[in-house]
Amino acid sequence: MTRALNFSAGPAALPFEVLQQAREELLDWRGAGASIMELSHRGKAFSGVIEAAEADLRELLAIPGNYKVLFLQGGQTLQFAQVPMNLLAGGSADYLITGTWSQKAYKEAARIGKARLVASTEDGGKFTRLPALADLRFDKEAAYFHLCTNETIHGVEVHEDYEIGLFDALAAAAVPLVADMSSHLLSRPLEVRRYGLISAGAQKNIGPSGLTLVIVREDLLGRAAADTPTLLDYRNQADNGSLLNTPPTFAIYIAGLVFKWLKARGGLGAIAAINREKARRLYAAIDGSGGFYQNTVEPACRSWMNVPFTLPDAELEARFVKESAAAGFIGLKGHKSVGGIRASLYNAVSLEAVDALLQFMDDFRRG
């Protein structure tokens, strides 16, 4: 069997070892006589799956004991509404816009309650940077401060120095930092304690689509507006161990396998070293192409996970997509809103796959 080299932005590549194990267990999960997706979510078998998944996730991220881990549905887009439903409590929240997804989150929050735009780095429809921390004016009474730590479309990422500075600026006023981490959660070590709430759609580094992770500090539970639907109240989900209704059982099972795969590879420190090197090689090839390939994001906030770039014209970009597909690459066409090319370098994308892409890029450039 020949598998494509998958650079899709999401749903994205899954580790081959995880897919192999899932295939082996698909028809008969560990002697149960049925697939895990056919077993009751309230039965002993699945209870073991979700409990192990949470334990492994807590170990990988060193999640403090005063945080709840929720396995939810609805994707990250639902979190754009669910966060303000649960945390606004009649107040106002601050939003930082650094790309499409934080922009969508801000607009959704403004439909639900009061959302204040702290800053937007949009320039002519493009996002290429983070604002200087000194230029941000925080509301010390805000219910929370929201940002997207990695913008998949424009390739802007919040790296640790900026993250620390933002946390320190908010800590004095005890304003919780709330983050959409869909596209880089589990790609590197993370200090969970810096955040009041972290949410992430699974289909990047966690598992298949259909699952959404929420990691929330316990003191932020119980603040939901009275008219919040029962299923959307974080407190209800936490009190019921994410089993208030039937959860996405198969997606949780796959996520659990991914967590074990990460642990077997040495954890997030080890995977971060690989991810850093993958990004370094690709950006070096882009910057060293004499302008044939271009990425306009400021180097200090270039994403390790999503690398958008352009070619000299749209015709060349169309050729690049067509010829790369013929060469065995998939997922390289840029997002429909911005065009161009985008290579997503999630955990399951190997260094060898990146090197193959670099060779293709060099051959294509030389004609």
VOGU-3710 file (C-alpha; in Angstrom, 3 decimals, decimal comma):
1> mtralnfsag> 0,000/0,000/0,000  1,276/3,455/-0,950  0,151/6,297/1,281  0,249/9,929/0,239  2,445/12,456/2,008  -0,282/14,374/3,808  0,179/18,100/4,510  -3,530/18,810/5,022  -4,544/21,502/7,494  -7,356/19,441/8,985
11> paalpfevlq> -8,661/16,837/9,126  -4,998/16,064/9,080  -2,533/13,204/9,065  -2,735/10,701/11,907  0,267/8,649/13,072  0,570/5,520/10,954  1,096/3,361/14,050  -2,182/4,645/15,480  -4,047/3,822/12,278  -2,524/0,338/12,245
21> qareelldwr> -3,616/-0,360/15,821  -7,099/0,987/15,146  -7,349/-1,284/12,101  -6,305/-4,313/14,135  -8,866/-3,542/16,834  -11,657/-2,319/14,586  -13,771/-5,474/14,459  -12,930/-6,867/17,874  -11,695/-4,455/20,505  -9,473/-6,460/22,879
31> gagasimels> -11,674/-9,530/22,943  -14,943/-7,651/23,487  -16,469/-9,232/20,381  -17,341/-5,828/18,956  -15,726/-2,587/17,877  -15,186/0,058/20,560  -17,564/2,282/18,597  -20,296/-0,337/19,097  -19,936/-0,538/22,862  -21,948/1,462/25,388
41> hrgkafsgvi> -20,400/4,741/26,444  -21,487/3,904/29,982  -20,000/0,414/29,973  -16,807/-0,733/31,655  -14,869/-1,011/28,377  -15,376/2,573/27,266  -15,002/3,906/30,797  -11,494/2,475/30,744  -10,802/4,138/27,373  -11,873/7,646/28,377
51> eaaeadlrel> -10,238/7,433/31,807  -6,934/6,313/30,270  -7,141/9,037/27,641  -7,620/11,705/30,301  -4,812/10,327/32,453  -2,384/10,267/29,521  -3,362/13,780/28,440  -2,866/15,041/31,975  0,582/13,449/32,044  1,603/14,850/28,652
61> laipgnykvl> 0,576/18,403/29,520  1,243/18,206/33,279  -2,305/19,466/33,834  -2,734/20,702/37,413  -5,290/18,963/39,618  -7,560/22,017/39,756  -8,364/21,773/36,048  -11,113/19,695/34,461  -10,637/17,903/31,145  -13,759/17,744/28,991
71> flqggqtlqf> -14,261/15,616/25,874  -16,931/17,479/23,926  -18,518/17,735/20,495  -19,300/20,558/18,093  -15,806/21,496/16,986  -13,827/24,569/17,952  -16,320/26,782/16,153  -18,945/25,920/18,761  -16,470/27,007/21,427  -16,606/30,528/19,967
81> aqvpmnllag> -20,114/30,662/21,445  -19,751/28,236/24,350  -16,895/30,190/25,951  -18,824/33,472/26,320  -21,979/31,585/27,333  -20,037/30,102/30,236  -17,610/32,849/31,208  -19,064/36,286/30,448  -21,420/36,249/33,463  -22,935/39,551/32,376
91> gsadylitgt> -19,571/41,250/31,975  -17,276/42,008/29,072  -14,415/40,058/27,515  -11,294/41,229/25,670  -10,447/39,770/22,255  -7,205/39,874/20,275  -7,546/39,284/16,516  -4,508/37,883/14,720  -6,213/35,876/11,967  -9,434/34,396/10,652
101> wsqkaykeaa> -10,270/32,191/13,629  -9,810/34,785/16,347  -11,839/37,153/14,169  -14,667/34,632/14,001  -14,467/34,057/17,759  -14,770/37,794/18,420  -17,786/38,183/16,145  -19,544/35,220/17,760  -18,899/36,515/21,274  -20,285/39,915/20,282
111> rigkarlvas> -23,559/38,202/19,303  -23,845/36,694/22,787  -22,675/39,504/25,055  -20,180/42,311/25,321  -16,866/41,724/23,570  -14,169/44,396/23,386  -11,614/44,397/20,595  -8,204/44,950/22,163  -6,308/44,906/18,868  -6,449/43,538/15,345
121> tedggkftrl> -3,401/43,046/13,150  -5,399/42,824/9,930  -3,811/44,795/7,119  -5,548/44,713/3,760  -7,138/41,368/4,526  -3,823/39,861/5,585  -2,432/38,903/8,973  1,337/38,735/9,266  2,215/39,643/12,850  1,328/39,879/16,520
131> paladlrfdk> 0,829/43,298/18,117  3,504/44,529/20,501  2,507/43,706/24,051  3,213/47,311/25,058  0,511/48,476/22,634  -2,253/46,379/24,219  -4,659/48,106/26,569  -6,236/45,550/28,873  -9,538/45,854/30,683  -8,699/44,976/34,278
141> eaayfhlctn> -12,353/44,100/34,865  -12,657/41,770/31,862  -14,252/38,369/32,436  -11,439/36,904/30,321  -8,935/37,678/27,561  -9,274/35,558/24,400  -6,773/34,769/21,671  -6,042/32,097/19,094  -2,514/30,878/19,716  -2,004/29,504/16,204
151> etihgvevhe> -3,847/30,775/13,151  -3,984/27,959/10,611  -4,887/30,087/7,591  -2,368/32,908/7,911  0,353/31,018/9,798  0,744/33,324/12,810  1,674/31,584/16,066  2,074/32,785/19,644  5,404/31,426/20,841  6,425/31,095/24,476
161> dyeiglfdal> 8,049/34,498/25,052  4,921/36,304/23,898  2,721/33,886/25,825  4,635/34,589/29,051  4,435/38,335/28,504  0,705/38,186/27,925  0,141/36,022/30,991  2,217/38,323/33,167  0,318/41,382/31,943  -3,020/39,790/32,824
171> aaaavplvad> -1,998/38,095/36,058  -1,878/41,286/38,110  -5,560/41,902/37,356  -6,437/38,197/37,672  -8,005/38,214/34,196  -8,155/34,605/32,909  -6,370/33,913/29,642  -8,586/31,873/27,297  -7,090/30,278/24,206  -8,184/28,530/21,052
181> msshllsrpl> -5,310/26,054/20,603  -6,870/23,842/17,961  -3,928/23,701/15,604  -0,941/23,409/17,906  -2,055/21,820/21,175  0,288/18,861/21,857  2,889/20,137/19,380  5,149/21,400/22,196  5,249/21,634/25,989  2,751/24,031/27,521
191> evrryglisa> 2,297/25,658/30,928  -1,408/24,989/31,393  -1,474/27,039/34,596  -1,057/30,217/32,509  -4,539/29,685/31,094  -8,007/29,729/32,573  -9,382/27,733/29,659  -7,906/25,989/26,631  -10,057/24,557/23,854  -9,099/22,668/20,727
201> gaqknigpsg> -10,757/20,839/17,884  -9,125/17,437/17,613  -8,464/17,145/13,899  -4,915/18,527/13,898  -2,634/16,877/16,491  -5,165/15,102/18,703  -7,265/12,746/16,614  -10,144/12,692/14,125  -12,750/15,393/13,704  -15,814/15,136/15,913
211> ltlvivredl> -13,991/15,609/19,220  -13,251/18,891/20,994  -11,022/19,132/24,056  -11,636/21,708/26,758  -9,245/22,136/29,673  -10,803/24,513/32,190  -9,809/25,741/35,632  -12,373/24,693/38,219  -13,031/28,196/39,554  -14,368/29,186/36,109
221> lgraaadtpt> -17,120/26,564/36,254  -20,609/27,466/37,377  -20,657/30,912/35,741  -22,880/30,035/32,780  -25,788/32,302/31,949  -29,162/30,981/33,132  -30,360/30,408/29,573  -27,306/28,360/28,546  -28,434/25,009/27,112  -27,776/22,109/29,475
231> lldyrnqadn> -25,281/20,424/27,161  -23,301/23,643/26,690  -22,759/24,322/30,396  -19,198/23,291/31,268  -20,240/22,572/34,855  -22,783/19,994/33,714  -20,220/18,298/31,472  -17,574/18,292/34,216  -19,975/16,899/36,794  -20,863/14,056/34,434
241> gsllntpptf> -17,356/13,173/33,297  -18,110/14,255/29,712  -20,868/11,613/29,615  -23,885/13,882/29,927  -24,941/12,494/26,564  -23,286/10,019/24,195  -19,807/11,397/23,466  -17,828/10,795/20,225  -16,584/7,446/21,480  -14,496/6,392/18,488
251> aiyiaglvfk> -12,812/9,807/18,262  -11,948/9,622/21,977  -10,546/6,120/21,473  -8,311/7,339/18,615  -7,225/10,367/20,639  -6,231/8,030/23,435  -4,050/6,060/21,018  -2,443/9,312/19,845  -1,650/10,262/23,451  0,080/6,910/23,975
261> wlkargglga> 1,960/7,371/20,687  3,227/10,732/21,903  4,332/9,266/25,226  6,171/6,452/23,440  8,060/9,035/21,358  9,332/10,807/24,449  6,518/13,251/25,152  6,006/16,840/24,100  9,606/17,930/24,546  10,752/15,335/22,039
271> iaainrekar> 7,978/16,064/19,541  8,653/19,808/19,852  12,279/19,322/18,789  11,115/17,508/15,659  8,435/20,107/14,918  10,907/22,958/15,317  13,289/21,302/12,867  10,559/20,602/10,309  9,529/24,256/10,357  13,140/25,462/10,246
281> rlyaaidgsg> 13,876/23,436/7,128  10,769/24,570/5,294  11,168/28,266/6,122  14,840/28,074/5,151  13,863/26,674/1,764  11,270/29,403/1,258  13,594/32,221/2,334  16,445/30,788/0,270  14,465/30,487/-2,972  15,394/33,934/-4,245
291> gfyqntvepa> 11,819/35,158/-3,943  10,257/32,317/-5,929  8,521/31,166/-2,725  7,438/33,818/-0,237  6,093/33,814/3,316  5,273/37,289/4,638  4,711/36,466/8,324  7,171/38,158/10,669  9,822/35,559/11,645  9,188/35,917/15,399
301> crswmnvpft> 5,606/34,694/15,024  5,869/32,228/12,160  3,869/29,085/12,829  5,581/25,742/13,278  2,375/23,995/12,307  0,978/25,850/9,284  3,293/27,365/6,691  1,506/29,367/3,983  3,519/30,606/1,017  2,993/32,032/-2,439
311> lpdaelearf> 4,586/31,649/-5,844  5,101/34,426/-8,417  1,614/34,053/-9,928  -1,645/32,106/-9,691  -0,859/29,989/-12,742  2,342/28,686/-11,150  0,467/27,986/-7,915  -2,141/25,927/-9,796  0,650/23,981/-11,493  2,359/23,432/-8,158
321> vkesaaagfi> -0,809/21,948/-6,646  -1,431/19,722/-9,678  2,123/18,460/-10,013  2,588/17,935/-6,294  -0,569/15,800/-6,223  0,796/13,722/-9,095  4,016/13,299/-7,102  2,139/11,889/-4,115  1,533/14,965/-1,953  -1,916/15,985/-0,702
331> glkghksvgg> -3,336/18,970/1,157  -0,992/21,645/-0,197  -3,578/23,990/-1,691  -3,970/27,140/0,409  -7,202/28,042/2,178  -9,893/29,275/-0,196  -9,967/32,689/1,506  -6,307/33,493/0,794  -5,164/31,121/-1,955  -1,521/30,247/-2,411
341> iraslynavs> 0,054/27,127/-0,930  0,003/25,853/2,642  1,979/23,019/4,190  0,754/21,872/7,597  3,449/20,189/9,675  1,484/18,488/12,428  3,009/15,841/14,683  2,232/12,948/12,337  4,137/14,596/9,439  7,648/13,154/9,464
351> leavdallqf> 10,955/14,867/8,799  11,303/12,557/5,804  7,997/13,829/4,389  9,179/17,414/4,805  12,476/16,629/3,088  10,556/15,060/0,193  8,488/18,246/-0,085  11,634/20,375/-0,068  13,083/18,304/-2,891  9,874/18,696/-4,894
361> mddfrrg> 9,878/22,469/-4,250  13,462/22,759/-5,436  12,809/20,696/-8,553  9,672/22,726/-9,337  11,506/26,024/-8,915  14,308/24,924/-11,235  11,758/23,840/-13,836
//
